[in-house]
């Protein structure tokens, strides 16, 4: 991904417990996706698959909420303290707009 595609090329160090928690959530979501693929292959009933897709969407929304909260409490606060409030608030607004699509 290059600059034009939305890559800001910034990095965020995460404590081991934070990273582990995020990775555990992603691993569960990955397992749910594999389960949905199996359901399709096994010709399971549409409503059962839709129910599982809704569960994955809820899990992804939950992941985003956790990540956004941590982003605001660390990255956003740090940037504002450094005096980069206008750009930081603009980036946060764009991020929230993407999440609400």
C-alpha positions in Angstrom: 0.0 0.0 0.0 1.5 3.4 -0.9 0.8 6.9 0.3 -2.0 7.4 -2.2 -3.8 4.3 -1.0 -4.1 5.6 2.5 -0.9 4.3 4.1 0.4 6.8 6.6 3.5 4.6 7.1 3.3 5.2 10.9 3.8 2.5 13.5 2.4 1.9 16.9 4.2 0.0 19.6 1.8 -2.1 21.7 2.4 -3.6 25.0 2.4 -7.4 25.0 -1.0 -7.7 26.8 -2.6 -5.3 24.3 -1.2 -7.1 21.3 -2.1 -10.5 22.7 -5.7 -9.4 23.3 -6.1 -8.0 19.8 -4.5 -11.1 18.3 -6.8 -13.4 20.3 -9.8 -11.4 19.0 -8.5 -11.7 15.4 -7.8 -15.4 15.8 -11.4 -16.0 16.9 -12.7 -14.0 14.0 -10.5 -15.9 11.6 -11.9 -19.2 13.1 -15.4 -17.8 12.6 -14.7 -17.1 8.9 -13.3 -20.6 8.4 -16.5 -21.9 9.9 -18.6 -19.9 7.5 -16.6 -21.2 4.6 -17.3 -24.7 5.8 -20.9 -24.0 6.2 -21.1 -22.9 2.5 -19.2 -25.9 1.4 -21.5 -28.2 3.4 -24.5 -26.5 1.8 -25.9 -25.3 5.1 -29.2 -23.4 5.4 -28.9 -19.7 4.3 -30.2 -18.3 7.6 -27.7 -20.3 9.6 -24.9 -18.8 7.5 -26.3 -15.3 7.7 -26.4 -15.7 11.5 -22.8 -16.5 11.6 -21.9 -13.6 9.3 -23.7 -11.3 11.6 -21.7 -12.7 14.5 -18.4 -12.0 12.6 -19.6 -8.5 11.9 -20.3 -7.9 15.6 -16.9 -9.3 16.5 -15.2 -7.0 14.0 -17.1 -4.0 15.3 -16.0 -5.0 18.9 -12.4 -5.3 17.7 -12.7 -1.8 16.1 -14.1 -0.3 19.3 -11.3 -1.6 21.4 -8.7 -0.5 18.9 -10.3 3.0 18.4 -10.4 3.5 22.2 -6.8 2.6 22.6 -5.9 4.8 19.6 -7.6 7.8 21.1 -6.1 7.3 24.5 -2.6 6.9 23.2 -1.9 8.1 19.6 -4.4 10.9 19.5 -3.6 12.3 23.0 0.2 12.1 22.3 -0.2 13.9 19.0 -2.3 16.7 20.6 0.2 17.1 23.4 2.9 17.5 20.7 0.8 20.3 19.2 -0.5 18.5 16.1 -4.1 18.8 17.1 -5.6 19.9 13.8 -4.2 17.1 11.7 -4.9 14.6 14.4 -8.5 15.6 14.8 -9.0 15.5 11.0 -7.5 12.0 10.8 -9.7 10.9 13.7 -12.8 12.3 11.9 -11.9 10.5 8.7 -11.4 7.3 10.6 -14.8 7.6 12.3 -16.4 8.2 8.9 -14.8 5.0 7.5 -16.1 3.0 10.5 -19.6 4.3 10.1 -20.1 3.3 6.5 
